[in-house]
């Protein structure tokens, strides 16, 4: 029967983005491994790419605008936008006979993409490529596990009547890094992409030992209406300490 990725490919007849690839599976594998000569991509960007292809097909079928900028903006609102803006989008989608929750149910998670690549397709990434992404993947895995635990807790609260309809909440886990010298705070992904937490202080030397410095730089942030659950600390080579907070938007 295949995994969720296979089923969505068949249901929406997803095609390859370029004639140089024989199938969408081949494209995903080559983008993940980087064997096509380009920089390899992680599970998260590939998941985002795949979900947008699904959204594009849904919009096409219902005569909705599929221009890239429009699609990108609405995808971000669907998966984690401001609650008010998401509700407004839901109302707008309903005019095209689209249900925002049904659309969301058709999206895959980072872990599903990982299973498809490594389990279904049995793809393997070279050591040199894997070394460049294990840190990001470790953080993503921690965030996924935290979100799953939070969702389970919400379901339990709903069944006990302590928080009605809590299981319908959107759970989002965020990780931000703080500069030890000033108030600058940036998303983990942004810091990794640009190679520093704070541009003004990224070359500043300190007398702190490495463990203390990294520990001081790592922090998390929770938005309003947050549910914070204590999670095990994730250790990166005994130096990087990361505690996860869960953000729940109703």
BALOBA-1460 file (C-alpha; in Angstrom, 3 decimals):
// residues 250
<rec num="1" residu="x" x="0.000" y="0.000" z="0.000"/>
<rec num="2" residu="x" x="2.971" y="2.279" z="0.541"/>
<rec num="3" residu="x" x="3.583" y="5.057" z="3.038"/>
<rec num="4" residu="x" x="1.770" y="8.381" z="3.213"/>
<rec num="5" residu="x" x="4.221" y="9.943" z="0.757"/>
<rec num="6" residu="x" x="3.471" y="7.233" z="-1.820"/>
<rec num="7" residu="x" x="-0.273" y="7.598" z="-1.334"/>
<rec num="8" residu="x" x="-0.146" y="11.372" z="-1.763"/>
<rec num="9" residu="x" x="2.004" y="11.046" z="-4.877"/>
<rec num="10" residu="x" x="-0.618" y="8.762" z="-6.420"/>
<rec num="11" residu="x" x="-3.647" y="10.707" z="-5.222"/>
<rec num="12" residu="x" x="-2.433" y="14.053" z="-6.529"/>
<rec num="13" residu="x" x="-0.365" y="12.721" z="-9.427"/>
<rec num="14" residu="x" x="2.677" y="14.681" z="-8.307"/>
<rec num="15" residu="x" x="5.279" y="15.114" z="-11.025"/>
<rec num="16" residu="x" x="9.006" y="15.831" z="-11.196"/>
<rec num="17" residu="x" x="10.127" y="19.485" z="-11.186"/>
<rec num="18" residu="x" x="12.559" y="18.915" z="-14.077"/>
<rec num="19" residu="x" x="12.960" y="16.526" z="-17.018"/>
<rec num="20" residu="x" x="16.390" y="15.534" z="-15.712"/>
<rec num="21" residu="x" x="14.668" y="13.364" z="-13.094"/>
<rec num="22" residu="x" x="12.728" y="10.209" z="-13.931"/>
<rec num="23" residu="x" x="10.480" y="10.356" z="-10.891"/>
<rec num="24" residu="x" x="9.680" y="12.478" z="-7.855"/>
<rec num="25" residu="x" x="11.292" y="9.818" z="-5.674"/>
<rec num="26" residu="x" x="14.508" y="10.158" z="-7.658"/>
<rec num="27" residu="x" x="14.376" y="13.926" z="-7.222"/>
<rec num="28" residu="x" x="13.877" y="13.657" z="-3.450"/>
<rec num="29" residu="x" x="16.717" y="11.167" z="-3.050"/>
<rec num="30" residu="x" x="19.149" y="13.190" z="-5.139"/>
<rec num="31" residu="x" x="18.293" y="16.430" z="-3.343"/>
<rec num="32" residu="x" x="18.758" y="14.683" z="0.014"/>
<rec num="33" residu="x" x="22.035" y="12.985" z="-0.856"/>
<rec num="34" residu="x" x="23.422" y="15.757" z="-3.055"/>
<rec num="35" residu="x" x="24.563" y="13.246" z="-5.686"/>
<rec num="36" residu="x" x="23.309" y="15.513" z="-8.459"/>
<rec num="37" residu="x" x="26.163" y="17.928" z="-7.776"/>
<rec num="38" residu="x" x="24.172" y="20.422" z="-5.723"/>
<rec num="39" residu="x" x="24.302" y="20.944" z="-1.983"/>
<rec num="40" residu="x" x="22.315" y="18.294" z="-0.164"/>
<rec num="41" residu="x" x="19.116" y="19.296" z="1.620"/>
<rec num="42" residu="x" x="17.762" y="18.110" z="4.948"/>
<rec num="43" residu="x" x="14.425" y="16.485" z="5.727"/>
<rec num="44" residu="x" x="12.752" y="19.746" z="6.709"/>
<rec num="45" residu="x" x="13.157" y="21.663" z="3.414"/>
<rec num="46" residu="x" x="12.240" y="18.521" z="1.442"/>
<rec num="47" residu="x" x="9.119" y="18.127" z="3.572"/>
<rec num="48" residu="x" x="8.202" y="21.752" z="2.928"/>
<rec num="49" residu="x" x="8.772" y="21.260" z="-0.811"/>
<rec num="50" residu="x" x="6.604" y="18.126" z="-0.909"/>
<rec num="51" residu="x" x="3.750" y="19.686" z="1.064"/>
<rec num="52" residu="x" x="3.722" y="22.687" z="-1.249"/>
<rec num="53" residu="x" x="3.378" y="20.365" z="-4.242"/>
<rec num="54" residu="x" x="0.353" y="18.809" z="-2.567"/>
<rec num="55" residu="x" x="-1.096" y="22.239" z="-1.810"/>
<rec num="56" residu="x" x="-0.485" y="23.319" z="-5.391"/>
<rec num="57" residu="x" x="-2.488" y="20.339" z="-6.693"/>
<rec num="58" residu="x" x="-5.330" y="20.998" z="-4.256"/>
<rec num="59" residu="x" x="-5.469" y="24.635" z="-5.339"/>
<rec num="60" residu="x" x="-5.344" y="23.718" z="-9.030"/>
<rec num="61" residu="x" x="-8.233" y="21.305" z="-8.618"/>
<rec num="62" residu="x" x="-10.343" y="24.001" z="-6.962"/>
<rec num="63" residu="x" x="-9.374" y="26.871" z="-9.266"/>
<rec num="64" residu="x" x="-7.384" y="28.763" z="-6.659"/>
<rec num="65" residu="x" x="-4.349" y="30.958" z="-7.386"/>
<rec num="66" residu="x" x="-1.159" y="28.864" z="-7.523"/>
<rec num="67" residu="x" x="1.391" y="31.634" z="-8.107"/>
<rec num="68" residu="x" x="4.543" y="30.843" z="-6.115"/>
<rec num="69" residu="x" x="4.423" y="33.891" z="-3.823"/>
<rec num="70" residu="x" x="0.738" y="33.374" z="-3.082"/>
<rec num="71" residu="x" x="1.198" y="29.657" z="-2.462"/>
<rec num="72" residu="x" x="4.226" y="30.198" z="-0.199"/>
<rec num="73" residu="x" x="2.418" y="32.736" z="1.969"/>
<rec num="74" residu="x" x="-0.708" y="30.632" z="2.396"/>
<rec num="75" residu="x" x="1.303" y="27.492" z="3.110"/>
<rec num="76" residu="x" x="3.084" y="29.252" z="5.976"/>
<rec num="77" residu="x" x="-0.266" y="30.429" z="7.364"/>
<rec num="78" residu="x" x="-1.721" y="26.931" z="7.138"/>
<rec num="79" residu="x" x="1.130" y="25.192" z="8.946"/>
<rec num="80" residu="x" x="1.876" y="27.736" z="11.635"/>
<rec num="81" residu="x" x="0.616" y="31.219" z="11.000"/>
<rec num="82" residu="x" x="-0.954" y="33.729" z="13.355"/>
<rec num="83" residu="x" x="-4.244" y="32.334" z="14.702"/>
<rec num="84" residu="x" x="-6.294" y="35.288" z="13.458"/>
<rec num="85" residu="x" x="-4.724" y="35.257" z="9.987"/>
<rec num="86" residu="x" x="-5.133" y="31.477" z="9.800"/>
<rec num="87" residu="x" x="-8.838" y="31.797" z="10.636"/>
<rec num="88" residu="x" x="-9.209" y="34.442" z="7.944"/>
<rec num="89" residu="x" x="-7.516" y="32.141" z="5.442"/>
<rec num="90" residu="x" x="-9.774" y="29.263" z="6.517"/>
<rec num="91" residu="x" x="-12.824" y="31.409" z="5.774"/>
<rec num="92" residu="x" x="-11.388" y="32.399" z="2.394"/>
<rec num="93" residu="x" x="-10.581" y="28.781" z="1.523"/>
<rec num="94" residu="x" x="-14.135" y="27.761" z="2.331"/>
<rec num="95" residu="x" x="-15.360" y="29.991" z="-0.516"/>
<rec num="96" residu="x" x="-13.490" y="27.609" z="-2.830"/>
<rec num="97" residu="x" x="-14.962" y="24.568" z="-1.049"/>
<rec num="98" residu="x" x="-11.694" y="23.878" z="0.743"/>
<rec num="99" residu="x" x="-11.335" y="22.914" z="4.404"/>
<rec num="100" residu="x" x="-8.115" y="24.089" z="6.010"/>
<rec num="101" residu="x" x="-8.006" y="21.161" z="8.457"/>
<rec num="102" residu="x" x="-8.441" y="18.613" z="5.655"/>
<rec num="103" residu="x" x="-5.599" y="20.286" z="3.778"/>
<rec num="104" residu="x" x="-3.392" y="20.113" z="6.863"/>
<rec num="105" residu="x" x="-4.184" y="16.416" z="7.299"/>
<rec num="106" residu="x" x="-2.741" y="15.802" z="3.831"/>
<rec num="107" residu="x" x="0.613" y="17.330" z="4.742"/>
<rec num="108" residu="x" x="3.471" y="15.115" z="5.873"/>
<rec num="109" residu="x" x="5.821" y="15.596" z="8.794"/>
<rec num="110" residu="x" x="9.592" y="15.694" z="8.832"/>
<rec num="111" residu="x" x="9.670" y="12.178" z="10.308"/>
<rec num="112" residu="x" x="7.441" y="10.869" z="7.499"/>
<rec num="113" residu="x" x="9.844" y="12.218" z="4.888"/>
<rec num="114" residu="x" x="12.732" y="10.615" z="6.756"/>
<rec num="115" residu="x" x="10.951" y="7.254" z="6.813"/>
<rec num="116" residu="x" x="10.164" y="7.491" z="3.095"/>
<rec num="117" residu="x" x="13.750" y="8.238" z="2.123"/>
<rec num="118" residu="x" x="15.504" y="5.813" z="4.435"/>
<rec num="119" residu="x" x="12.821" y="3.161" z="4.902"/>
<rec num="120" residu="x" x="10.781" y="2.983" z="1.696"/>
<rec num="121" residu="x" x="13.488" y="4.031" z="-0.762"/>
<rec num="122" residu="x" x="16.429" y="2.701" z="1.294"/>
<rec num="123" residu="x" x="18.451" y="5.774" z="0.364"/>
<rec num="124" residu="x" x="21.745" y="6.427" z="2.101"/>
<rec num="125" residu="x" x="23.685" y="9.635" z="2.473"/>
<rec num="126" residu="x" x="27.465" y="9.708" z="2.223"/>
<rec num="127" residu="x" x="29.447" y="10.304" z="5.389"/>
<rec num="128" residu="x" x="30.633" y="13.747" z="4.273"/>
<rec num="129" residu="x" x="27.079" y="14.928" z="3.638"/>
<rec num="130" residu="x" x="25.651" y="13.382" z="6.775"/>
<rec num="131" residu="x" x="28.257" y="15.082" z="8.974"/>
<rec num="132" residu="x" x="27.048" y="18.493" z="7.837"/>
<rec num="133" residu="x" x="23.444" y="17.892" z="8.898"/>
<rec num="134" residu="x" x="23.384" y="15.720" z="12.003"/>
<rec num="135" residu="x" x="23.159" y="18.744" z="14.268"/>
<rec num="136" residu="x" x="20.102" y="20.118" z="12.495"/>
<rec num="137" residu="x" x="18.511" y="16.691" z="12.312"/>
<rec num="138" residu="x" x="19.077" y="16.169" z="16.039"/>
<rec num="139" residu="x" x="17.306" y="19.415" z="16.874"/>
<rec num="140" residu="x" x="14.474" y="18.601" z="14.453"/>
<rec num="141" residu="x" x="14.060" y="15.172" z="16.035"/>
<rec num="142" residu="x" x="13.910" y="16.720" z="19.511"/>
<rec num="143" residu="x" x="11.292" y="19.221" z="18.338"/>
<rec num="144" residu="x" x="9.195" y="16.480" z="16.726"/>
<rec num="145" residu="x" x="9.303" y="14.338" z="19.865"/>
<rec num="146" residu="x" x="8.341" y="17.326" z="22.018"/>
<rec num="147" residu="x" x="5.432" y="18.196" z="19.729"/>
<rec num="148" residu="x" x="4.186" y="14.607" z="19.790"/>
<rec num="149" residu="x" x="4.324" y="14.491" z="23.596"/>
<rec num="150" residu="x" x="2.513" y="17.824" z="23.849"/>
<rec num="151" residu="x" x="-0.185" y="16.631" z="21.435"/>
<rec num="152" residu="x" x="-0.631" y="13.491" z="23.515"/>
<rec num="153" residu="x" x="-0.960" y="15.598" z="26.657"/>
<rec num="154" residu="x" x="-3.572" y="17.790" z="24.984"/>
<rec num="155" residu="x" x="-5.593" y="14.735" z="23.960"/>
<rec num="156" residu="x" x="-5.496" y="13.490" z="27.550"/>
<rec num="157" residu="x" x="-6.623" y="16.875" z="28.885"/>
<rec num="158" residu="x" x="-9.499" y="16.836" z="26.406"/>
<rec num="159" residu="x" x="-10.644" y="13.345" z="27.397"/>
<rec num="160" residu="x" x="-10.539" y="14.322" z="31.085"/>
<rec num="161" residu="x" x="-12.595" y="17.439" z="30.412"/>
<rec num="162" residu="x" x="-9.903" y="19.685" z="31.869"/>
<rec num="163" residu="x" x="-9.241" y="21.505" z="28.589"/>
<rec num="164" residu="x" x="-12.104" y="21.011" z="26.102"/>
<rec num="165" residu="x" x="-11.086" y="20.687" z="22.441"/>
<rec num="166" residu="x" x="-7.419" y="21.101" z="23.365"/>
<rec num="167" residu="x" x="-6.487" y="18.322" z="20.949"/>
<rec num="168" residu="x" x="-7.493" y="20.610" z="18.071"/>
<rec num="169" residu="x" x="-4.713" y="23.045" z="18.968"/>
<rec num="170" residu="x" x="-1.737" y="23.504" z="16.675"/>
<rec num="171" residu="x" x="1.503" y="22.556" z="18.430"/>
<rec num="172" residu="x" x="4.694" y="24.332" z="17.433"/>
<rec num="173" residu="x" x="8.102" y="23.894" z="19.041"/>
<rec num="174" residu="x" x="10.585" y="26.729" z="18.626"/>
<rec num="175" residu="x" x="14.276" y="26.963" z="19.466"/>
<rec num="176" residu="x" x="16.114" y="30.262" z="19.645"/>
<rec num="177" residu="x" x="19.724" y="31.094" z="20.425"/>
<rec num="178" residu="x" x="20.748" y="34.072" z="22.576"/>
<rec num="179" residu="x" x="23.958" y="36.056" z="22.288"/>
<rec num="180" residu="x" x="25.796" y="35.973" z="25.652"/>
<rec num="181" residu="x" x="26.957" y="39.565" z="25.123"/>
<rec num="182" residu="x" x="23.695" y="41.327" z="24.227"/>
<rec num="183" residu="x" x="19.935" y="40.845" z="23.814"/>
<rec num="184" residu="x" x="20.034" y="39.430" z="20.267"/>
<rec num="185" residu="x" x="17.991" y="36.237" z="19.874"/>
<rec num="186" residu="x" x="17.611" y="34.365" z="16.600"/>
<rec num="187" residu="x" x="16.008" y="31.088" z="15.440"/>
<rec num="188" residu="x" x="18.360" y="28.108" z="15.548"/>
<rec num="189" residu="x" x="17.967" y="27.526" z="11.789"/>
<rec num="190" residu="x" x="18.849" y="31.142" z="10.959"/>
<rec num="191" residu="x" x="21.977" y="31.038" z="13.107"/>
<rec num="192" residu="x" x="23.184" y="27.855" z="11.418"/>
<rec num="193" residu="x" x="22.498" y="29.234" z="7.932"/>
<rec num="194" residu="x" x="24.482" y="32.434" z="8.457"/>
<rec num="195" residu="x" x="27.167" y="30.951" z="10.710"/>
<rec num="196" residu="x" x="26.721" y="33.086" z="13.842"/>
<rec num="197" residu="x" x="24.206" y="34.068" z="16.494"/>
<rec num="198" residu="x" x="25.093" y="37.759" z="16.738"/>
<rec num="199" residu="x" x="27.009" y="39.554" z="13.993"/>
<rec num="200" residu="x" x="28.414" y="42.127" z="16.413"/>
<rec num="201" residu="x" x="29.832" y="39.561" z="18.827"/>
<rec num="202" residu="x" x="30.393" y="36.341" z="16.893"/>
<rec num="203" residu="x" x="34.169" y="36.892" z="16.924"/>
<rec num="204" residu="x" x="34.337" y="38.084" z="20.514"/>
<rec num="205" residu="x" x="36.527" y="35.876" z="22.682"/>
<rec num="206" residu="x" x="35.513" y="35.044" z="26.234"/>
<rec num="207" residu="x" x="37.184" y="33.538" z="29.259"/>
<rec num="208" residu="x" x="34.236" y="31.204" z="29.713"/>
<rec num="209" residu="x" x="34.903" y="27.570" z="28.957"/>
<rec num="210" residu="x" x="33.246" y="26.123" z="25.871"/>
<rec num="211" residu="x" x="30.531" y="24.257" z="27.780"/>
<rec num="212" residu="x" x="29.410" y="27.372" z="29.677"/>
<rec num="213" residu="x" x="29.479" y="29.523" z="26.544"/>
<rec num="214" residu="x" x="27.354" y="27.177" z="24.465"/>
<rec num="215" residu="x" x="24.980" y="26.606" z="27.354"/>
<rec num="216" residu="x" x="24.482" y="30.357" z="27.735"/>
<rec num="217" residu="x" x="23.835" y="30.797" z="24.023"/>
<rec num="218" residu="x" x="21.105" y="28.165" z="23.760"/>
<rec num="219" residu="x" x="17.607" y="29.108" z="24.861"/>
<rec num="220" residu="x" x="13.987" y="28.604" z="23.912"/>
<rec num="221" residu="x" x="11.007" y="30.905" z="23.485"/>
<rec num="222" residu="x" x="7.273" y="30.336" z="24.000"/>
<rec num="223" residu="x" x="4.567" y="32.526" z="22.480"/>
<rec num="224" residu="x" x="1.239" y="33.485" z="24.159"/>
<rec num="225" residu="x" x="-1.169" y="30.633" z="24.956"/>
<rec num="226" residu="x" x="1.756" y="28.321" z="25.514"/>
<rec num="227" residu="x" x="1.853" y="24.956" z="27.183"/>
<rec num="228" residu="x" x="5.296" y="24.271" z="28.604"/>
<rec num="229" residu="x" x="6.227" y="20.672" z="29.326"/>
<rec num="230" residu="x" x="9.509" y="19.585" z="30.889"/>
<rec num="231" residu="x" x="11.480" y="17.540" z="28.390"/>
<rec num="232" residu="x" x="14.724" y="15.560" z="28.661"/>
<rec num="233" residu="x" x="17.804" y="17.601" z="27.858"/>
<rec num="234" residu="x" x="19.367" y="16.860" z="24.492"/>
<rec num="235" residu="x" x="23.154" y="16.660" z="24.652"/>
<rec num="236" residu="x" x="25.343" y="17.422" z="21.660"/>
<rec num="237" residu="x" x="28.763" y="15.810" z="22.159"/>
<rec num="238" residu="x" x="28.525" y="16.710" z="25.874"/>
<rec num="239" residu="x" x="28.799" y="20.411" z="24.986"/>
<rec num="240" residu="x" x="25.511" y="21.583" z="23.523"/>
<rec num="241" residu="x" x="22.576" y="21.692" z="25.896"/>
<rec num="242" residu="x" x="19.093" y="22.239" z="24.576"/>
<rec num="243" residu="x" x="15.771" y="22.400" z="26.438"/>
<rec num="244" residu="x" x="12.604" y="22.452" z="24.365"/>
<rec num="245" residu="x" x="9.462" y="24.485" z="25.033"/>
<rec num="246" residu="x" x="6.182" y="23.737" z="23.343"/>
<rec num="247" residu="x" x="4.019" y="26.460" z="21.832"/>
<rec num="248" residu="x" x="0.336" y="25.680" z="21.470"/>
<rec num="249" residu="x" x="-1.824" y="27.985" z="19.380"/>
<rec num="250" residu="x" x="-5.592" y="27.781" z="19.691"/>
